[in-house]
Amino acid sequence: MAAPQGFQPFVPANESRPEFTVRAILLGCVFGVLFGAVTVYVGLRAGLTVAASIPISVLSISVLRALGKASILENNIVQTTGNAGQSIAAGVIFTLPALIFLGFDLEYVRIFMLALLGGWLGVLFMIPLRRQLIVEEHGNLTYPEGTACADVLIAGERGGSFASRVFFGLGFGALYTLFQNENLLGAWPGTPNYEPKWLPGSAVRADATPEYLGVGYIIGPRIAGTLFAGGIISWLVIMPAIQFFGSHLNAPIYPGTVPIAQMSPSDLWRIYIRPMGAGAVAASGLITLLRTMPTIIGALRAGVKTIGKNVSGDSTSRTERDIPMNIVLLGSGLLVLMIFLFLTFKPIPGAQTGWFANLAAALLVMVFGFLFVTVSSRICGLIGSSANPVSGMTIATLMAVAAIFLVSGWTAPAFGALAISIGGIVCIASSNAGDTSQDLKTGFLIGATPWKQQVAVMVGVVVSVFSIGITLNAMNKGLEQFTPMKQPIAFNIAAPPDGVQVQQQHFSRQRFLLTAPDNSTSFVEGSQYVLLNSLGSTTLPDGKYLFNPQSGKIEIQWMQGIGSEKAAAPQGRLMATVINGILTRKLPWGLVFLGVFLVIAVEVLGVRSLSFAVGAYLSIGTTLAMFCGGIVRWMVDRAVAKAGGGEEDTSSEISPGSLYASGLIAAGGVMGLMGVALKLYESATGNEVRLWFPAGSAIYNLLQHQAISIVAFALLAFSLYYFARKPLNNK
């Protein structure tokens, strides 16, 4: 099938230019590793991700230009390869952290294999759809991110320069994070906090980081405001109400295990708001899925008609050659076999399942994978990747799988882990297929060779999954905290209560860093403790604890990094809630339904509820910082409008503000990961590193005032406002 009549790509089909070169693939792999890691870091903290194709394209143009004359097709291969890291990371962080919340360890090999299998499956299932979606429906499916990326590449080919704006964002963001991040210099408080005594149970705080500021600017004031509204409802309405009505009770209220009067705002958020927020996110995801159902049905019909039609790779035109269909079918079959073998011979420790269950899982991956890859690719063409309801499709997959397991009597914890593995592969495949379709649209507009792009995506998947697994485990360990129990709990280890299991008779950590309530730290020998895991218990909150056999009491709580206030991972918590709720039927259903009906009320008001629900789940420290970025975007839009429109459209994905914000996000992510690496070094060596003035010194005490943090963040926001109004040199 030829291109639509009258359409001519930027590079004609009969013209040959350097494309799939060694330097393009290598540079794309570097960006894939970098942006994959940054997406994991930012996504776990902010609960959402932003597209990476445009900043990668901008940086590629600059780097390859410095290395000599570069082809537009080479730059396209760089962004295609590098963008795989972002899309795979998004699918991973939305699902696989659920294994932690279900009480299982998150092994690097498991992350690597599930991400690899899901990523490749998304590419292979997308290939037969390319001609129908990208070529034949060129006028109907716009693929906004892919079209914007093509504009960047064409402008770069004509001599336009955007990279300086990204580099300014990288520089200022890195310098700011070096001083702000508590794991690096920590020169001033990273999270200014105010807990008003006149409204007990509430708190106003902001994680004043450049990545949150940049994300808020890119998503705009409407979405950032909706996120913050969810935070206001949770932190300034529901939590104070819980404190007001419960502070006089002497007994705890489930799922709490201590009286409400003894809880801090962070405790209220962790115990009561997170189940409510999970219910809200689940309801909003399903509502989003139902709203897009007509599009889904249309996508499936078009996908079925496409299969078997126009799928050969024998076309003589360079711009029409896909990977041959026989390779696609063979590769898909091999991937399903690999899924079966991996689940059979590398089960999750403590979650062994039989070969029949694993075969059923592999077949379910095939069915749901093709279904939602088709839906994801088409929806991205209509409304863009940012509005793609991947989480809703994953919830639907998990609910269907869990229902099948429940009917079959497969309700042991092992089957919860198996369901998450199925949902994880499907989510990763759907996420990668959506971004792959955007990349193929970019290639169609500029005249790229499809099969080379498809191979480039698969190479990008292989390389990026190395950093994604490392980053996920590094954040889980680097952001963890061991804290002494406020009141040690007497515990009979010979007869643990329902929901509490002994996970390790001797804790595997040789040493760990114990943080006291006054923030003083000391290293403790780990092997003397017994590791307990609590999930769905009425006597011990969900989490992991260290029991001392000598005292007969639970003395220490182990707060893992993923799931903490610093890396809340709302989608992962949601997936665990869905699985645990269906298989064990042990959930605080009252709180879950509070979140459901809150979302319904928001929908009745005419507000799209998904952003609101995520904001209600996240810490207000996250949503307030992103709201500040949204305010800067609103101020820039008004300033440009008053100036008569200026030279740039601030709503464009290639506006100066968006490019500067992309630099802030990348800088905050990279420097934040450096801080995590420093914490890992301390944990491994037992040596605490102090990079700044010693605690207690006069300069340290002066800088630790919260006003310093607010002023520094305001200056960073002003730099975003300044560079967002400064026109680009795109002529």
Order of alpha helices (4+ residues) and beta strands (2+ residues): alpha-alpha-alpha-alpha-alpha-alpha-alpha-beta-beta-alpha-alpha-alpha-alpha-alpha-alpha-alpha-alpha-alpha-alpha-beta-beta-beta-beta-beta-beta-beta-alpha-alpha-alpha-alpha-alpha-alpha-alpha
